[in-house]
């Protein structure tokens, strides 16, 4: 799920525990959470983390991680991996790159886990 919908669902879910508060307090809480969620959903980098490591011989390892509470990121991992690879090769003066390995996986955790794309590229 992409866009503001997951955040709005979280905002609505956050108002359920406030059910014993007055209607005005619940509406105010829902409005604050909804506005905050909407602002976060419009920032494309929220919930993404990219790490790189030099593997020697003009090779680099890239790891792209999606934080669990920010949506699945379905379909975005390949584009983000490519963007990070382009950034790396331009920083190191390469014209192009070749993907040596690439995989996507899910890493479970007590807080909900996260999806990860990882791979190794080589400057061409």
C-alpha positions in Angstrom: 0.0 0.0 0.0 1.4 3.4 -1.0 0.6 7.0 -0.4 -1.3 8.4 2.6 -3.7 5.6 3.1 -1.6 3.4 5.4 -0.8 6.4 7.6 -4.5 7.4 7.8 -5.3 3.9 8.8 -2.7 4.1 11.6 -4.2 7.4 12.6 -7.7 6.0 12.8 -6.4 3.0 14.7 -4.7 5.3 17.2 -8.0 6.9 18.1 -9.5 3.6 19.3 -7.7 3.5 22.7 -8.9 7.0 23.2 -12.5 5.8 23.1 -13.1 6.5 26.8 -12.1 10.1 26.4 -14.6 12.7 25.4 -15.7 13.1 21.8 -13.9 16.4 21.4 -10.6 15.0 22.8 -10.9 12.0 20.5 -11.5 14.2 17.5 -8.6 16.4 18.4 -6.3 13.4 18.8 -7.4 11.9 15.5 -6.9 15.2 13.7 -3.3 15.6 15.1 -2.4 12.0 14.2 -3.9 12.3 10.8 -2.1 15.5 9.9 1.2 14.1 11.2 0.7 10.9 9.2 -0.2 12.8 6.0 2.9 15.0 6.3 5.1 11.9 6.8 3.5 10.1 3.8 4.4 13.0 1.5 8.1 12.7 2.3 9.5 10.0 -0.1 12.5 9.1 2.0 10.7 8.5 5.2 11.0 4.8 6.2 13.9 4.0 3.9 17.4 3.3 5.0 20.4 2.6 2.6 23.8 1.3 3.7 26.8 0.8 1.5 30.1 -0.9 2.0 33.3 -1.1 -0.1 34.0 -4.7 -1.0 37.3 -4.0 -2.8 38.2 -4.4 -6.5 35.7 -1.7 -7.4 32.8 -3.6 -5.9 30.2 -2.3 -3.4 27.6 -3.9 -1.2 24.3 -2.1 -1.0 21.5 -2.7 1.5 18.1 -1.0 1.2 15.8 -1.5 4.2 12.1 -0.5 4.6 11.0 0.2 8.1 7.9 -1.9 9.0 5.5 0.9 10.1 5.9 2.9 6.9 4.3 0.4 4.4 5.6 -2.4 2.3 7.5 -0.5 -0.3 6.3 -3.1 -2.8 7.9 -2.5 -6.2 10.2 0.3 -5.0 13.2 -1.8 -3.9 14.6 -2.2 -7.4 14.3 1.5 -8.2 15.9 2.5 -4.9 18.7 -0.1 -5.4 19.4 1.4 -8.8 19.4 4.9 -7.5 21.9 4.0 -4.8 24.1 2.2 -7.3 24.0 5.2 -9.6 25.1 7.4 -6.7 27.9 5.1 -5.8 29.4 4.8 -9.3 29.2 8.5 -9.9 31.1 9.2 -6.6 33.8 6.7 -7.7 34.2 8.0 -11.3 32.6 5.0 -13.0 30.5 5.3 -16.2 28.3 2.3 -15.4 27.8 -0.7 -13.1 27.0 -4.3 -13.2 24.9 -6.1 -10.7 26.7 -9.2 -9.4 24.1 -10.3 -6.8 20.7 -9.1 -5.8 17.9 -10.4 -3.5 15.0 -9.2 -1.5 14.1 -10.7 1.9 12.0 -10.2 5.0 13.7 -9.8 8.3 11.3 -10.5 11.2 11.6 -8.6 14.4 9.7 -8.1 17.7 8.6 -4.7 16.4 7.2 -5.9 13.1 10.3 -6.6 11.0 11.3 -5.0 7.8 11.8 -5.8 4.1 15.4 -5.7 2.8 17.0 -5.6 -0.7 20.7 -6.3 -0.9 23.2 -6.9 -3.5 26.7 -6.3 -4.8 27.6 -4.1 -7.8 30.8 -3.7 -9.7 32.0 -0.5 -11.5 32.2 -1.0 -15.2 
